[in-house]
Amino acid sequence: MAVTAYRLPLTAYRYLNGGEDISDEISRIESARGKVVMPKTGIGENNEHGFMSMFIDTEGNTVASHSIH
């Protein structure tokens, strides 16, 4: 399994519960002037722990989001 490394700023991260599926949330980030720094990524073998993504909001906060699907 290939692992992609993401270079993120050294900062405090904020967590956001993405609900059932973070795909909808991710699709709205860039149109709201945020920046997706890690697209929807499976966690664990066969995505057994769900999915996560990370983005930077318009105020420079790095936010991690998690969902089951």
LUMMI-37512 format. One line per field, with one value per atom (N, C-alpha, C): residue number from 1; chain; atom name; z, x, y. Coordinates in nm, 4 decimals. Layout:
resi = (NUM ...) $
chain = (A ...) $
name = (CA ...) $
zz = (Z ...) $
xx = (X ...) $
yy = (Y ...) $
REM end
This chain:
resi = (1 1 1 2 2 2 3 3 3 4 4 4 5 5 5 6 6 6 7 7 7 8 8 8 9 9 9 10 10 10 11 11 11 12 12 12 13 13 13 14 14 14 15 15 15 16 16 16 17 17 17 18 18 18 19 19 19 20 20 20 21 21 21 22 22 22 23 23 23 24 24 24 25 25 25 26 26 26 27 27 27 28 28 28 29 29 29 30 30 30 31 31 31 32 32 32 33 33 33 34 34 34 35 35 35 36 36 36 37 37 37 38 38 38 39 39 39 40 40 40 41 41 41 42 42 42 43 43 43 44 44 44 45 45 45 46 46 46 47 47 47 48 48 48 49 49 49 50 50 50 51 51 51 52 52 52 53 53 53 54 54 54 55 55 55 56 56 56 57 57 57 58 58 58 59 59 59 60 60 60 61 61 61 62 62 62 63 63 63 64 64 64 65 65 65 66 66 66 67 67 67 68 68 68 69 69 69) $
chain = (A A A A A A A A A A A A A A A A A A A A A A A A A A A A A A A A A A A A A A A A A A A A A A A A A A A A A A A A A A A A A A A A A A A A A A A A A A A A A A A A A A A A A A A A A A A A A A A A A A A A A A A A A A A A A A A A A A A A A A A A A A A A A A A A A A A A A A A A A A A A A A A A A A A A A A A A A A A A A A A A A A A A A A A A A A A A A A A A A A A A A A A A A A A A A A A A A A A A A A A A A A A A A A A) $
name = (N CA C N CA C N CA C N CA C N CA C N CA C N CA C N CA C N CA C N CA C N CA C N CA C N CA C N CA C N CA C N CA C N CA C N CA C N CA C N CA C N CA C N CA C N CA C N CA C N CA C N CA C N CA C N CA C N CA C N CA C N CA C N CA C N CA C N CA C N CA C N CA C N CA C N CA C N CA C N CA C N CA C N CA C N CA C N CA C N CA C N CA C N CA C N CA C N CA C N CA C N CA C N CA C N CA C N CA C N CA C N CA C N CA C N CA C N CA C N CA C N CA C N CA C N CA C N CA C N CA C N CA C N CA C N CA C N CA C) $
zz = (0.0000 0.0000 0.0000 -0.0966 -0.1047 -0.0072 0.0573 0.1513 0.0937 0.0857 0.0356 0.1531 0.1449 0.2514 0.2183 0.3155 0.2992 0.3903 0.3371 0.4174 0.4633 0.5917 0.6500 0.7416 0.7567 0.8463 0.9909 1.0641 1.2056 1.2816 1.3258 1.3926 1.4732 1.5492 1.6200 1.5190 1.5203 1.4283 1.4972 1.4209 1.4703 1.4067 1.4793 1.4311 1.4014 1.2910 1.2508 1.2188 1.2805 1.2493 1.1136 1.0166 0.8809 0.8573 0.9608 0.9445 0.8734 0.7931 0.7228 0.6123 0.5367 0.4228 0.4053 0.4099 0.3989 0.2551 0.1582 0.0179 -0.0080 0.0502 0.0300 0.0886 0.2066 0.2736 0.1899 0.1409 0.0617 -0.0645 -0.1275 -0.2520 -0.2308 -0.1096 -0.0819 -0.0324 0.0057 0.0674 -0.0278 -0.1469 -0.2373 -0.2889 -0.3061 -0.3497 -0.2395 -0.1151 -0.0013 0.0289 -0.0641 -0.0553 0.0439 0.0804 0.1609 0.0681 0.1246 0.0438 0.0987 0.0168 0.0561 0.0483 0.1607 0.1631 0.1698 0.2036 0.1972 0.1571 0.0372 -0.0062 0.0774 0.0538 0.1260 0.1176 0.2341 0.2438 0.3400 0.2984 0.3837 0.5012 0.6144 0.7354 0.7666 0.7792 0.8129 0.6912 0.7161 0.6105 0.5647 0.4361 0.3785 0.4362 0.4749 0.5278 0.6503 0.7306 0.8454 0.9505 0.9498 1.0485 0.9859 0.8651 0.7981 0.7095 0.6941 0.6042 0.6729 0.6259 0.6783 0.5643 0.5873 0.4957 0.5807 0.5201 0.5903 0.4957 0.5537 0.4734 0.5568 0.4879 0.5543 0.5253 0.6309 0.6116 0.5781 0.5562 0.5125 0.6184 0.7417 0.8484 0.8778 0.7993 0.8144 0.9110 0.9638 1.0536 0.9734 1.0212 0.9590 1.0292 0.9510 1.0059 0.9509 1.0393 1.0003 1.0153 0.9179 0.9183 0.9060 0.9730 0.9719 0.9438 0.8696 0.8478 0.8344 0.8494 0.8367 0.6891 0.6014 0.4573 0.3747) $
xx = (0.0849 0.0000 0.0896 0.0710 0.1484 0.0932 0.1815 0.1413 0.1846 0.0930 0.1239 0.1571 0.2692 0.3088 0.2583 0.2016 0.1533 0.2330 0.2780 0.3511 0.2522 0.2287 0.1336 0.2070 0.1549 0.2200 0.2200 0.3238 0.3293 0.2409 0.1288 0.0304 -0.0628 -0.1477 -0.2508 -0.3596 -0.4060 -0.5101 -0.6450 -0.7475 -0.8844 -0.9513 -1.0429 -1.1138 -1.2584 -1.3085 -1.4466 -1.5090 -1.6221 -1.6937 -1.7602 -1.7206 -1.7722 -1.9046 -1.9667 -2.0956 -2.0802 -2.1773 -2.1762 -2.0707 -2.0519 -1.9599 -1.8984 -1.7657 -1.6999 -1.6892 -1.7321 -1.7222 -1.7963 -1.9153 -1.9925 -1.9191 -1.8647 -1.7893 -1.6688 -1.5932 -1.4741 -1.5092 -1.6198 -1.6588 -1.6906 -1.7236 -1.7579 -1.6401 -1.5306 -1.4194 -1.3556 -1.3172 -1.2475 -1.3385 -1.4663 -1.5575 -1.5771 -1.5466 -1.5560 -1.4188 -1.3236 -1.1890 -1.0983 -1.1303 -1.0401 -0.9502 -0.8575 -0.7651 -0.7577 -0.7911 -0.7810 -0.6333 -0.5762 -0.4352 -0.4183 -0.5231 -0.5236 -0.6646 -0.6804 -0.8140 -0.8658 -0.9881 -1.0490 -0.9567 -0.9157 -0.8175 -0.8683 -0.8629 -0.9058 -0.8115 -0.8687 -0.7904 -0.7977 -0.6818 -0.6768 -0.6903 -0.6731 -0.6856 -0.8300 -0.8520 -0.9875 -1.0768 -1.0161 -1.0896 -1.1739 -1.1262 -1.2031 -1.2305 -1.1513 -1.1718 -1.2327 -1.2816 -1.3460 -1.2501 -1.2786 -1.2031 -1.1710 -1.0641 -1.0298 -0.9842 -0.9890 -0.9316 -0.8819 -0.7998 -0.7517 -0.7608 -0.7943 -0.8000 -0.7583 -0.7260 -0.6926 -0.8064 -0.8646 -0.9772 -0.9278 -1.0194 -0.9844 -0.9090 -0.9082 -0.8354 -0.7008 -0.6649 -0.5364 -0.5348 -0.6510 -0.6593 -0.6519 -0.5739 -0.5698 -0.6728 -0.7650 -0.8768 -0.8737 -0.8872 -0.8985 -1.0431 -1.0930 -1.2312 -1.2352 -1.3319 -1.3454 -1.4891 -1.5074 -1.6404 -1.6297 -1.7409 -1.7452 -1.7394 -1.8042 -1.8096 -1.7358) $
yy = (-0.1169 0.0000 0.1234 0.2118 0.3346 0.4380 0.5086 0.6129 0.7468 0.8405 0.9732 1.0637 1.1332 1.2252 1.3644 1.4311 1.5673 1.6580 1.7690 1.8666 1.9721 1.9738 2.0682 2.1638 2.2847 2.3800 2.3305 2.3636 2.3278 2.4253 2.3767 2.4611 2.3724 2.4327 2.3563 2.3227 2.1996 2.1569 2.1600 2.1839 2.1785 2.0573 1.9960 1.8772 1.9133 1.8608 1.8819 1.7467 1.7162 1.5930 1.6130 1.5327 1.5460 1.4774 1.4223 1.3556 1.2226 1.1888 1.0597 1.0524 1.1624 1.1610 1.2991 1.3086 1.4388 1.4890 1.4105 1.4526 1.5833 1.5985 1.7215 1.8411 1.8231 1.9297 1.9707 1.8747 1.9021 1.9798 1.9446 2.0115 2.1590 2.1991 2.3396 2.4230 2.3603 2.4327 2.5338 2.4903 2.5816 2.6922 2.6650 2.7711 2.8747 2.8374 2.9300 2.9923 2.9799 3.0368 2.9668 2.8423 2.7609 2.6812 2.6050 2.5249 2.3831 2.2847 2.1442 2.1050 2.0599 2.0203 1.8691 1.7972 1.6516 1.6095 1.5548 1.5130 1.3964 1.3577 1.2451 1.1241 1.0752 0.9677 0.8616 0.7357 0.6261 0.6063 0.5646 0.5397 0.3903 0.3293 0.1871 0.0982 -0.0292 -0.1281 -0.1361 -0.1244 -0.1260 -0.0161 0.0954 0.2119 0.1781 0.0843 0.0369 0.1436 0.2505 0.3574 0.4821 0.4697 0.5818 0.6589 0.7880 0.8742 1.0060 1.0704 1.2019 1.2908 1.4191 1.5165 1.6328 1.7167 1.8356 1.9535 2.0683 2.1898 2.3094 2.4179 2.5432 2.6391 2.6949 2.7862 2.9267 3.0183 3.1536 3.2336 3.1868 3.2555 3.1905 3.0877 3.0215 2.9054 2.8664 2.7510 2.6218 2.5262 2.3949 2.3078 2.2502 2.1750 2.0328 1.9346 1.7942 1.7534 1.6800 1.6362 1.4840 1.4207 1.2754 1.2365 1.1286 1.0720 0.9205 0.8538 0.7087 0.6661 0.7422 0.7069 0.8086) $
REM end
